[in-house]
Amino acid sequence: MEITEKAPAKINLGLDILGKRDDGYHELDMIMASVDLADRITVREIADKDVIRLQSNSSFVPLNKKNHAYKAAVLLKRTFHITTGVDIYIDKKTPISAGLAGGSSDAAATLRALNKLWQLKLTLPELAKLGEQIGSDVPYCVYGETARVTGRGEHVRPIENHKKFWVILVKPEFGVSTPDIFRRVNLAQIKHPDVDALEHAVVNSNFDVLLENLGNALEAVTTEKYPFISKIKQRLLDSGADGVLMSGSGPTVFALCQQEKKAQRICDSIKGFCDEVYLVRML
Ligand code: C5P
C-alpha cells in the first residue's frame, strides 16, 4: 500500500513575540495560513525490513536523521512499536530555510500519512501533540488552513477564513537559520503587531483592516542581517502589491492581492529581481 499526503507551505499574517521562556523558546502569538505551494510525501511499506528509507527529488533535502519527515517516522514507529520498514519519498516544491515551514509541513504530512498506512487511528489533536516533539511549527502544520497559534507553537486554534487571497511568494537566494534569528531578538525593541485586530479582520474578511494589521516582530531582526529583504518589500509595493510582509523568520517575503490579474502582473514584474517567485492562493 502507498499513501500520499500534501505538505503545504505556510505564511505568517501575524507574528508577535510575547517573551522568552525558561526553556529557551519564545512565547509567540501568530496567525498562520497555508498556501497551495506544497510538497508531496509518499509513504510505502517495506515488508521485511525494520528501516526508514528516505528519498527526494531535491538535492537540498537532507536525507538523514535531521530530516523532520524522518523524525516523524521514528517517533511513530517507536511510540507504536511498528516493526515493518517504510519508504518515504519527499517530492519537494517548497524552498527550504525560507520561513515557509517546509520541513515542519513535511513532518506533519508524514505523521498523517503513516497514521493511515499503519492504521493507528490517531486524531489530528493526537498527531499535533506528537508533532510538538519534532518542531514548534509541526502542530500547526498537522491542521493547516488558517489558525491562531500561540505558546511555543503548540496551541493551535483554527479560525474561519472565507476570503482567500492571491499570494506572491518571493524567496531570495540565501536561506535563514531560525535559531540564529531568534538569538538576535531584543525583547525591548520589538514592534508588536495587533494580532487580535488581525484575527478579527480575517474572520470578517475585512481586507483593508487585514492589510493595516499585517505584522511580523521578526522582520526587523532578519532585515537587519539581510537588508535585501527590505528591497524586495519595496519592489513589491512599487509594483502595486496591496500588502507585503516577511514570513516566519524569513527570508521569504509575500505580497497579498485580491485580484488575480494584478497578482499575475506583480509576479511577472518581480521575476527579474528574484529567481524564486511563486503565485499561489491561500487554502
Ligand atoms: O522548534 P524548532 O526546532 O522548529 O525551533 C527552531 C528554533 O527556533 C529553536 O531552537 C529556537 O531557537 C527558535 N524558536 C523559539 N521560540 C519558538 C519557536 C522556535 O525561540 N516558539
Residues whose N, C-alpha, C, O or C-beta is under 5 A from the ligand:
A	BS01	C5P	G24 Y25 H26 L28 I134 G135 S136 D137 G151 R152 G153 T178 P179 F182
